[in-house]
Amino acid sequence: MMDNDTPVNQRITLSVKEVSELTGRSVSSVWNDIKNQLFPVVRIGGRILILRTDLDNFLASNRILYQDKPKLCRGRAKAVGGER
């Protein structure tokens, strides 16, 4: 938790740990995203912070529609509607 009493959902910046907790991803995964420049960070003193808007944009840009995996029929993928 940060030193201030502002709720996480009202802050404009988040720590790497907070991003990890909010997204359900590991801290090391978030650091890998940062190192791979998947979203920008803000360095204030020795702290690395993520702007909430950058996190929101990152999540929105990685949004996909869920698709069922193809059903397997004797080891082969079966086309939708049973066609081969």
N, C-alpha and C positions, 0 to 999 in steps of 0.2 A: 504494500500500500504506500502511496506517496505521503509526504509530510503534511500536505494540506488536507483540508476536510471537504474539498470539492468532490462530489460524486464522479466516478469515472465517466458516466454518460454525459456529463456537462463539461468535461475538459476538452481543450483543443489539441493537447498533446498526450501521448501515451508512452509508457516505457515498453521495452521489448517484452518484459514479463507480462505486462497488462495485455499487450497484443496477443501473446500466447494464450492467456486465460480467456480472453474474449472470443478468440477464433477456435479454441479447442486444439490448437497445434502445439507442438513442443517448442521450447525456447530455442533449441538448436535449429529447428526448421525455420523459425522467424529470422534468426541470424543468417541462415543460408540465403533466404530471400533478400535480405539486406545486402549481403556480399555479392549476390548475383544481380544486384541493382533492379530488382523487380518492383520496388517502391522506394522513393526518396526518404531520407531521414534528416533530422535537424540535430546539429551538435551544439549543445550549450554547455560550455565548460567541458567537463569530462563525460557528460551524459549524452547518450544517443536517444533521441525521442522521435516518435512517429506522429505526424499530424493526423488527426482523426479523419480529416477529409481525404488524405492520401490512402489511409487504410480502407475507407469506404470505396474509393475509386478502384483500388486494387481488387477488392472483393467483387465489385460490380463487373470489372473487366474479366474476371475468371468465372463468371456465372455461366452455367450451361443448363440445358434442359435434360432432365433425367431420361435415359433411354434404357429399356430393358435389354439385358444381354440376350443374344440369340439363343433359342432353345436348342440343346444338343440332341441329335437323333443318331444313335450309334456312332458317336464320335464326330459327327459332321454337324455344322451349323445348319439349322433348318430355317428357311426363309419364312417371312411373315405370311400367314395364310396357308402354310403347309406346302407351298411350291418349292421346288428345288432349282 
